Amino acid sequence: MTTLALTGSPLWYASRAGGTLALLLLTATVVLGIVSGGRASPRRVARFELGVLHRNLSLLTLVFLVVHVVTAVLDPFVHLGWAVSVVPFGASYRPLWLGLGTAGLDLLLAVAVTSGLRRRLGVRRWKAVHWLAYAAWPLALFHGVGTGTDTRLPLQLWLYAGCAGAAVAAVWWRLLRAAAPGRVAGRLTAAVAAAAVPVMLTAFLATGPLQPGWSQRAASTVVLPGGGR
C-alpha cells in the first residue's frame, strides 16, 4: 500500500468504496442488459428472472451511488457542495472528472425516474431513455479513473480493466449472437466503438493518472501537497 492511498479521511474512504462498488454494479447491470436483450437472451434462464436480477442490480447501483455522493459532499477536504452532485462541471476541484460523474448520475436518475413512469410513457419512450444507462457507464468509468487518487494502485487498475473488458466482451457476444444480414455496417460500428473504450482508457492512464504530478494538474484550484490527495 502506498502513501497515495493512505492520505484520505474516513469519508473519503467511504466515498471511494461507494463509488467503486457502484461502478462494479453498474458494469454488471450494463453487461446483463446487453447479453439478455433481444434474440441474444440466454435460453436456459427465464426472461422474468433476468428482469428481476437486472432491476435489483440497478437499485443496488443507485444505493451505492447515493453513498458515494453523500460522503463526497460531506468530506471537508474540497467543500464540493450539494449543487455539484446534480450540476455537471460546476466544481472547483477536478471539474472535468467530477463533471463526468455528475453527468453519468443525472443519466441514471433519468432512467430511474422514467422506469417508475413506464406505463404512462409507453414502451418506446421508456426504451429511448433507458439507453442512457449505457451512456452513463463510460462516463462513470472515466470519472473514477480521473478523480480517484488511488487509481495507481494495482487492485484499482485491475478493477477498471475488468469493467472495461466485461463490457466489450458483452457487446461483441451480443453482436455475434444477434447477427442479422444487411446490418454489417451497424455491427462493425458498435464493435469498434466498444473496443475504443479500453484503448482510450489505456491511453488516458498512460498520459494522465499514471504520470507524476497528475493530482496537481487535474485539480483546478486545489493544491495537493506531495502529489497526493
Backbone bond lengths (Angstrom), bond angles and torsions (degrees), N, CA, C in turn:
res aa  C-N    CA-C-N  psi(-1)  N-CA   C-N-CA  omega(-1)  CA-C   N-CA-C  phi
1 M - - - 1.455 - - 1.532 109.36 -
2 T 1.303 119.30 132.32 1.449 122.79 -178.17 1.509 110.61 -96.63
3 T 1.352 115.57 165.80 1.458 119.84 178.14 1.506 111.93 -64.55
4 L 1.332 116.54 -21.04 1.458 120.58 178.66 1.514 111.01 -60.47
5 A 1.322 117.58 -33.07 1.453 121.61 -177.57 1.512 112.60 -94.97
6 L 1.339 117.30 1.78 1.460 120.35 -175.54 1.522 113.07 -114.25
7 T 1.316 118.01 15.85 1.460 120.35 -175.15 1.514 112.82 -108.42
8 G 1.322 118.72 6.58 1.452 120.74 -176.53 1.511 112.51 -94.96
9 S 1.332 115.52 162.04 1.453 122.10 175.66 1.522 109.16 -84.02
10 P 1.360 117.80 168.54 1.473 119.31 176.58 1.525 112.56 -56.33
11 L 1.336 117.33 -36.61 1.460 119.72 178.45 1.528 110.97 -65.81
12 W 1.328 116.17 -35.54 1.468 118.80 177.78 1.523 110.91 -66.00
13 Y 1.343 115.80 -43.19 1.456 119.18 176.80 1.522 110.45 -58.83
14 A 1.340 116.42 -44.07 1.470 120.19 179.99 1.520 110.81 -64.07
15 S 1.327 117.17 -38.84 1.452 121.08 -179.81 1.521 111.02 -66.38
16 R 1.318 116.96 -45.20 1.460 120.54 179.88 1.526 111.11 -66.41
17 A 1.342 116.49 -40.46 1.464 119.21 178.68 1.521 110.33 -64.88
18 G 1.334 116.58 -44.12 1.455 120.16 178.84 1.515 111.77 -63.23
19 G 1.334 116.60 -41.13 1.457 120.46 179.66 1.521 112.18 -66.78
20 T 1.326 116.67 -41.30 1.462 120.21 179.85 1.522 111.18 -65.53
21 L 1.338 116.24 -44.44 1.466 119.70 178.09 1.528 111.04 -64.17
22 A 1.331 116.53 -38.42 1.461 119.82 178.25 1.527 110.78 -63.40
23 L 1.341 117.14 -39.93 1.468 120.47 178.09 1.523 111.11 -64.88
24 L 1.327 116.83 -42.92 1.463 120.25 178.86 1.528 110.92 -62.72
25 L 1.329 116.36 -43.65 1.468 120.32 179.80 1.527 111.29 -68.22
26 L 1.334 116.62 -38.75 1.455 119.76 177.41 1.522 110.50 -63.87
27 T 1.330 116.37 -40.61 1.460 120.07 177.12 1.519 110.83 -61.50
28 A 1.342 116.51 -44.60 1.464 120.20 178.38 1.519 110.95 -62.24
29 T 1.337 116.56 -39.16 1.463 120.72 179.17 1.523 111.14 -64.70
30 V 1.321 116.18 -45.54 1.463 121.18 -179.46 1.526 110.78 -65.34
31 V 1.332 116.36 -44.33 1.463 120.12 179.70 1.522 110.59 -61.58
32 L 1.326 116.62 -44.88 1.460 120.06 179.11 1.519 110.95 -62.75
33 G 1.336 116.60 -40.92 1.459 119.57 178.31 1.513 112.65 -63.46
34 I 1.327 116.36 -35.72 1.466 120.39 -179.32 1.528 111.24 -71.42
35 V 1.328 116.55 -49.77 1.467 119.58 -173.48 1.516 112.72 -75.63
36 S 1.323 118.35 -18.96 1.467 120.24 -177.39 1.522 112.78 -102.92
37 G 1.314 117.35 0.89 1.449 120.06 -177.71 1.517 112.90 -86.89
38 G 1.321 115.35 152.61 1.455 121.09 174.61 1.516 113.14 61.32
39 R 1.319 116.07 -146.12 1.456 121.72 -177.43 1.522 112.57 -78.38
40 A 1.346 116.78 -7.96 1.463 119.69 -178.18 1.516 112.73 -83.84
41 S 1.330 117.46 1.29 1.458 121.03 -177.41 1.525 111.49 -60.92
42 P 1.346 117.86 134.03 1.471 120.10 179.02 1.523 110.85 -58.97
43 R 1.328 116.77 138.24 1.455 120.89 -176.30 1.523 113.18 -81.70
44 R 1.327 117.29 -22.13 1.463 120.30 -175.90 1.523 112.45 -80.73
45 V 1.317 117.43 -11.90 1.460 121.55 -179.35 1.517 108.83 -118.73
46 A 1.329 116.19 133.37 1.458 120.47 -178.90 1.520 110.51 -68.61
47 R 1.321 116.75 146.26 1.460 121.20 179.06 1.527 111.20 -60.55
48 F 1.332 116.42 -34.02 1.463 119.34 178.69 1.522 110.88 -61.51
49 E 1.332 116.66 -43.63 1.456 120.52 179.68 1.521 111.19 -64.68
50 L 1.312 116.52 -41.41 1.461 120.28 177.58 1.518 111.01 -63.94
51 G 1.347 116.12 -39.29 1.461 120.03 178.95 1.510 112.36 -64.29
52 V 1.326 116.78 -41.24 1.470 120.93 178.46 1.523 110.53 -64.79
53 L 1.331 116.92 -44.72 1.463 120.87 178.69 1.521 110.67 -62.31
54 H 1.319 116.58 -43.57 1.464 121.49 179.44 1.524 110.79 -60.68
55 R 1.325 116.83 -44.16 1.456 120.81 -179.72 1.529 111.80 -66.22
56 N 1.323 116.80 -41.31 1.466 119.88 -179.91 1.523 111.57 -66.45
57 L 1.326 116.46 -39.64 1.465 119.43 176.40 1.523 111.16 -63.30
58 S 1.326 116.18 -38.50 1.465 120.43 178.51 1.521 111.10 -63.34
59 L 1.335 116.34 -43.09 1.465 120.44 179.63 1.524 111.30 -65.45
60 L 1.327 116.84 -41.27 1.465 119.82 177.20 1.523 111.31 -63.74
61 T 1.317 116.23 -37.30 1.467 120.08 176.79 1.512 110.66 -59.39
62 L 1.323 117.27 -45.58 1.466 121.25 179.71 1.524 111.43 -65.28
63 V 1.333 117.29 -37.07 1.469 120.49 179.19 1.522 110.37 -61.15
64 F 1.327 116.84 -48.50 1.467 119.24 -178.97 1.529 111.85 -73.01
65 L 1.318 117.22 -25.10 1.456 119.23 173.13 1.525 110.68 -66.25
66 V 1.314 116.34 -39.77 1.465 120.13 177.13 1.526 109.85 -62.16
67 V 1.328 116.75 -44.30 1.464 120.44 177.12 1.522 110.55 -59.66
68 H 1.306 116.11 -44.39 1.463 121.97 -179.63 1.531 111.38 -60.34
69 V 1.319 116.08 -48.08 1.470 120.14 -176.52 1.525 111.33 -69.55
70 V 1.325 117.16 -46.96 1.468 120.92 -176.29 1.521 110.84 -62.18
71 T 1.321 117.50 -46.22 1.463 119.71 -179.38 1.525 111.91 -67.94
72 A 1.345 116.78 -33.26 1.467 119.61 177.60 1.527 110.91 -66.81
73 V 1.321 117.30 -40.62 1.465 120.69 179.90 1.527 110.70 -70.14
74 L 1.333 117.20 -38.19 1.466 120.67 -179.23 1.524 112.97 -74.30
75 D 1.312 117.08 -21.11 1.464 120.61 178.43 1.530 108.94 -63.37
76 P 1.343 118.21 120.93 1.473 120.22 -174.58 1.528 114.37 -77.02
77 F 1.324 117.83 0.42 1.467 119.18 -173.29 1.526 112.62 -64.81
78 V 1.333 117.20 -44.14 1.460 119.42 -174.70 1.525 113.65 -118.19
79 H 1.343 118.22 -7.07 1.474 121.55 177.19 1.540 111.38 53.59
80 L 1.300 115.90 64.68 1.453 119.84 -175.70 1.521 113.26 -70.42
81 G 1.323 117.82 -45.97 1.460 120.27 -175.81 1.515 111.16 88.81
82 W 1.327 116.61 152.10 1.457 120.87 -175.09 1.524 112.54 -71.55
83 A 1.323 117.49 -28.84 1.469 119.82 -178.33 1.519 111.75 -61.93
84 V 1.331 116.78 -31.71 1.462 121.13 -178.48 1.528 111.56 -64.23
85 S 1.339 116.04 -25.33 1.463 119.33 -177.67 1.526 112.87 -72.09
86 V 1.328 117.58 -16.09 1.472 120.11 -179.51 1.526 112.89 -124.95
87 V 1.327 118.53 -17.10 1.461 122.35 -179.59 1.526 108.53 -108.58
88 P 1.326 118.05 109.44 1.469 120.32 -175.93 1.528 113.63 -66.69
89 F 1.321 115.51 147.14 1.468 124.73 170.87 1.531 112.72 62.92
90 G 1.327 116.37 28.12 1.450 119.58 178.41 1.515 113.88 -105.29
91 A 1.335 117.52 0.23 1.464 121.14 -177.48 1.519 110.93 -84.00
92 S 1.316 115.54 152.68 1.464 120.44 175.42 1.523 111.02 -88.38
93 Y 1.332 116.55 -17.40 1.467 122.10 -179.94 1.527 109.19 -102.07
94 R 1.324 116.71 117.41 1.456 122.53 179.93 1.537 111.15 45.28
95 P 1.327 116.54 58.10 1.476 120.26 -171.73 1.526 114.28 -58.86
96 L 1.336 117.47 -39.21 1.456 119.14 -178.11 1.521 111.45 -65.85
97 W 1.322 116.67 -49.73 1.463 120.70 -173.67 1.517 111.56 -73.82
98 L 1.325 117.53 -36.33 1.455 119.42 172.90 1.528 110.58 -67.34
99 G 1.325 116.17 -36.06 1.459 120.42 179.41 1.516 112.36 -63.42
100 L 1.336 117.23 -36.86 1.454 120.34 177.18 1.524 110.56 -62.75
101 G 1.322 115.93 -41.92 1.461 119.57 178.24 1.512 112.16 -64.84
102 T 1.334 116.37 -41.21 1.466 119.95 178.52 1.523 111.06 -64.49
103 A 1.318 116.78 -41.75 1.466 120.28 178.00 1.529 110.80 -62.02
104 G 1.338 116.60 -41.86 1.456 119.89 177.12 1.513 112.07 -63.39
105 L 1.330 116.81 -40.68 1.467 121.05 177.48 1.521 111.08 -62.61
106 D 1.325 117.00 -42.99 1.468 120.50 179.10 1.527 111.11 -60.83
107 L 1.329 116.35 -40.23 1.464 120.06 178.43 1.525 110.88 -63.96
108 L 1.330 116.75 -42.69 1.461 120.05 179.97 1.520 111.63 -67.68
109 L 1.324 117.07 -36.05 1.464 120.07 176.42 1.519 110.83 -65.03
110 A 1.331 116.38 -38.27 1.462 120.10 177.17 1.519 110.67 -62.73
111 V 1.330 116.36 -39.74 1.464 120.23 177.71 1.524 110.58 -65.16
112 A 1.344 116.54 -43.33 1.468 120.41 -179.10 1.522 111.55 -63.64
113 V 1.333 116.67 -43.67 1.460 120.54 -178.27 1.522 110.50 -65.63
114 T 1.319 117.08 -46.99 1.461 120.17 -179.04 1.520 112.27 -68.18
115 S 1.336 117.65 -26.43 1.458 119.79 175.97 1.527 110.42 -65.80
116 G 1.341 115.47 -35.50 1.454 119.41 176.45 1.516 112.92 -69.92
117 L 1.326 116.07 -22.37 1.476 121.41 -179.73 1.529 111.21 -108.42
118 R 1.296 116.00 23.91 1.466 120.73 -173.30 1.526 112.41 -57.47
119 R 1.306 117.92 -43.18 1.468 120.72 -177.36 1.521 111.71 -65.83
120 R 1.319 116.55 -34.94 1.463 119.54 -179.61 1.528 111.57 -77.64
121 L 1.318 117.01 -35.13 1.461 120.34 -177.47 1.523 112.42 -77.27
122 G 1.301 116.71 -31.35 1.459 119.65 -173.95 1.519 110.75 93.42
123 V 1.315 116.24 158.07 1.452 121.21 -173.97 1.529 111.94 -65.45
124 R 1.319 118.09 -42.50 1.461 120.69 -176.71 1.528 112.05 -63.32
125 R 1.320 116.30 -47.99 1.467 119.32 179.90 1.525 110.83 -65.51
126 W 1.320 115.67 -40.31 1.460 118.65 -179.88 1.527 110.67 -63.55
127 K 1.326 117.36 -43.17 1.463 120.16 179.08 1.524 111.58 -63.96
128 A 1.326 116.84 -36.83 1.469 120.24 179.29 1.524 110.86 -60.85
129 V 1.327 116.36 -41.96 1.470 120.45 178.16 1.524 110.37 -74.50
130 H 1.318 116.42 -34.98 1.459 121.06 -177.10 1.529 111.93 -61.07
131 W 1.322 116.87 -29.57 1.457 120.40 177.82 1.522 112.20 -63.35
132 L 1.327 117.65 -17.82 1.459 120.57 179.23 1.524 112.02 -63.70
133 A 1.332 116.80 -25.52 1.461 119.89 178.13 1.518 111.27 -60.31
134 Y 1.337 116.35 -35.06 1.468 119.59 178.04 1.521 110.61 -69.44
135 A 1.334 117.25 -34.82 1.471 120.11 177.23 1.517 111.23 -70.43
136 A 1.336 117.20 -29.21 1.461 120.75 -179.01 1.522 112.14 -69.59
137 W 1.338 116.48 -26.98 1.466 119.01 -175.57 1.530 113.29 -63.62
138 P 1.355 120.88 -52.47 1.471 118.25 178.86 1.523 112.33 -63.79
139 L 1.340 117.68 -31.57 1.462 119.91 176.65 1.531 110.24 -62.88
140 A 1.331 116.08 -43.68 1.463 120.22 179.23 1.525 111.02 -65.89
141 L 1.327 116.35 -38.93 1.463 120.12 -179.49 1.520 111.67 -62.89
142 F 1.326 117.41 -49.80 1.463 120.39 -179.26 1.528 111.46 -71.67
143 H 1.312 117.14 -28.57 1.466 120.20 173.89 1.524 110.39 -61.87
144 G 1.337 116.39 -46.46 1.451 119.42 -179.82 1.512 112.56 -64.78
145 V 1.322 116.95 -41.61 1.463 120.72 -179.55 1.520 111.07 -67.51
146 G 1.330 117.38 -42.76 1.457 120.79 -175.73 1.511 114.64 -78.61
147 T 1.326 117.32 -26.55 1.465 120.94 -176.50 1.514 112.41 -92.89
148 G 1.317 116.39 -37.73 1.456 119.50 -172.94 1.507 114.16 -70.29
149 T 1.314 115.93 125.86 1.459 119.88 176.58 1.525 111.47 -81.51
150 D 1.334 116.98 -1.29 1.461 120.07 173.97 1.526 111.11 -101.82
151 T 1.318 116.87 15.17 1.467 120.75 -177.96 1.521 111.81 -60.59
152 R 1.320 117.51 -29.76 1.468 120.21 -177.68 1.525 112.96 -71.82
153 L 1.311 117.96 -17.99 1.453 120.35 -177.60 1.530 110.29 -64.99
154 P 1.322 118.30 136.70 1.470 121.26 -178.35 1.524 113.63 -54.88
155 L 1.339 117.34 -42.36 1.463 119.80 -179.06 1.517 110.92 -61.22
156 Q 1.324 116.91 -43.45 1.465 120.37 -179.52 1.525 110.86 -65.83
157 L 1.311 116.62 -39.56 1.469 120.04 177.82 1.525 111.62 -63.44
158 W 1.327 116.60 -40.24 1.458 120.17 178.13 1.522 111.26 -66.42
159 L 1.333 116.91 -35.34 1.463 120.24 177.76 1.528 110.58 -64.37
160 Y 1.328 116.19 -44.55 1.464 119.83 178.53 1.530 110.53 -63.73
161 A 1.324 115.97 -42.69 1.463 119.62 179.58 1.519 110.94 -63.51
162 G 1.332 116.82 -39.84 1.452 120.61 178.65 1.517 112.42 -64.09
163 C 1.336 116.52 -41.30 1.461 120.79 178.55 1.527 110.79 -63.17
164 A 1.330 116.02 -46.68 1.461 119.75 -179.94 1.525 111.49 -64.11
165 G 1.333 116.14 -44.14 1.452 119.78 -179.36 1.519 112.65 -64.13
166 A 1.335 117.05 -39.92 1.461 120.62 -179.40 1.525 111.02 -64.76
167 A 1.330 116.61 -42.73 1.464 120.27 -179.36 1.528 111.11 -65.53
168 V 1.316 117.13 -43.65 1.469 120.52 179.70 1.525 110.41 -64.51
169 A 1.324 116.44 -44.23 1.462 120.00 179.66 1.527 111.01 -61.48
170 A 1.346 116.87 -38.98 1.463 120.72 179.50 1.525 111.31 -64.45
171 V 1.326 115.80 -42.55 1.465 119.44 179.57 1.520 110.61 -63.81
172 W 1.317 117.11 -46.90 1.470 120.35 -179.11 1.525 110.84 -64.31
173 W 1.326 117.55 -39.43 1.460 120.43 178.60 1.524 110.50 -63.62
174 R 1.328 115.85 -42.24 1.465 119.99 178.87 1.532 110.75 -63.56
175 L 1.316 116.77 -40.46 1.460 120.22 -179.85 1.527 111.32 -65.93
176 L 1.319 117.05 -38.08 1.461 120.37 179.49 1.523 111.93 -70.51
177 R 1.329 115.86 -38.88 1.462 119.65 -178.38 1.520 112.91 -75.66
178 A 1.338 115.91 -33.46 1.458 120.19 -174.26 1.518 112.11 -104.06
179 A 1.321 116.40 20.96 1.463 119.80 -177.85 1.526 110.86 -60.50
180 A 1.325 115.35 133.55 1.465 120.76 179.97 1.520 109.01 -134.31
181 P 1.337 117.89 142.20 1.473 120.95 -179.81 1.531 111.22 -60.63
182 G 1.313 115.52 144.13 1.457 119.30 175.78 1.507 114.78 87.48
183 R 1.333 118.41 1.46 1.458 121.33 -178.98 1.522 111.08 -124.58
184 V 1.307 116.08 31.79 1.461 120.90 -177.40 1.519 110.97 -62.55
185 A 1.329 117.36 -43.69 1.463 121.04 -178.37 1.529 110.99 -62.13
186 G 1.318 116.59 -43.06 1.454 120.11 -179.93 1.513 112.15 -65.28
187 R 1.345 116.96 -42.19 1.458 120.52 179.18 1.524 111.01 -66.38
188 L 1.329 116.08 -39.83 1.463 119.72 179.33 1.524 110.96 -64.94
189 T 1.326 116.29 -40.51 1.466 120.26 178.29 1.519 111.12 -62.70
190 A 1.331 116.75 -43.77 1.463 120.74 179.76 1.526 111.20 -64.95
191 A 1.333 116.80 -40.58 1.461 120.24 179.92 1.524 111.58 -65.19
192 V 1.322 116.70 -42.70 1.470 120.74 179.37 1.526 110.70 -67.28
193 A 1.331 116.63 -41.52 1.470 120.53 179.81 1.522 110.73 -62.47
194 A 1.334 116.58 -40.62 1.462 119.98 178.66 1.523 111.08 -65.94
195 A 1.333 116.43 -42.37 1.461 120.21 -179.56 1.521 111.85 -68.41
196 A 1.332 116.87 -24.62 1.462 120.18 -178.15 1.528 112.08 -69.09
197 V 1.337 117.42 -26.36 1.463 119.88 -177.39 1.529 112.01 -62.85
198 P 1.346 120.56 -54.48 1.461 118.62 178.36 1.523 113.59 -64.67
199 V 1.329 117.08 -30.95 1.464 119.76 177.33 1.528 110.25 -64.56
200 M 1.331 116.13 -47.70 1.463 120.77 178.23 1.521 110.93 -64.15
201 L 1.327 116.88 -38.45 1.458 120.65 179.22 1.522 111.08 -63.56
202 T 1.322 116.58 -44.27 1.463 120.53 179.23 1.521 111.55 -63.45
203 A 1.333 116.09 -43.71 1.465 120.10 179.03 1.522 111.05 -64.02
204 F 1.328 116.15 -40.25 1.459 120.04 179.45 1.527 111.35 -65.41
205 L 1.328 116.89 -43.11 1.458 120.45 178.86 1.525 111.09 -61.60
206 A 1.333 116.12 -42.32 1.465 120.32 -176.98 1.517 112.48 -67.18
207 T 1.326 117.10 -33.07 1.466 120.76 -177.23 1.524 113.07 -100.90
208 G 1.335 117.09 -7.89 1.459 120.20 -175.84 1.515 113.87 -121.89
209 P 1.341 117.77 -99.01 1.466 121.21 -172.32 1.520 115.85 -56.66
210 L 1.325 118.86 -27.52 1.458 120.05 -179.12 1.527 112.34 -86.30
211 Q 1.317 117.38 -2.51 1.459 121.56 178.54 1.530 110.61 -91.12
212 P 1.332 118.25 144.70 1.467 121.00 176.84 1.533 111.18 -59.88
213 G 1.308 116.15 140.19 1.457 120.64 177.45 1.512 114.65 82.19
214 W 1.338 117.52 9.27 1.463 119.65 -179.02 1.521 112.12 -61.32
215 S 1.340 117.64 -38.82 1.459 121.05 -177.33 1.516 111.56 -58.49
216 Q 1.342 117.16 -43.64 1.460 119.51 -179.89 1.516 112.01 -67.38
217 R 1.328 116.96 -39.19 1.462 119.43 -178.54 1.526 111.70 -71.18
218 A 1.323 116.89 -35.64 1.463 120.39 -177.69 1.512 111.84 -73.58
219 A 1.345 116.74 -31.16 1.460 120.27 179.99 1.517 109.36 -84.41
220 S 1.306 116.66 124.47 1.464 120.29 -174.35 1.515 112.67 -75.71
221 T 1.325 116.97 -49.16 1.450 120.00 -174.14 1.517 113.21 -121.01
222 V 1.331 117.34 -7.34 1.457 120.81 -177.52 1.508 108.43 -101.51
223 V 1.323 117.71 124.23 1.455 122.47 179.05 1.517 107.70 -92.73
224 L 1.323 116.49 123.78 1.452 121.38 -177.10 1.522 109.17 -102.85
225 P 1.323 117.93 118.88 1.464 120.57 -178.16 1.518 111.87 -66.25
226 G 1.326 116.76 138.37 1.443 122.08 173.20 1.513 114.68 69.53
227 G 1.354 118.36 13.30 1.449 119.18 178.87 1.508 113.80 82.06
228 G 1.337 119.46 0.52 1.449 121.73 -179.12 1.491 111.34 -105.22
229 R 1.329 115.04 -161.51 1.454 120.08 -175.84 1.512 110.02 -79.86
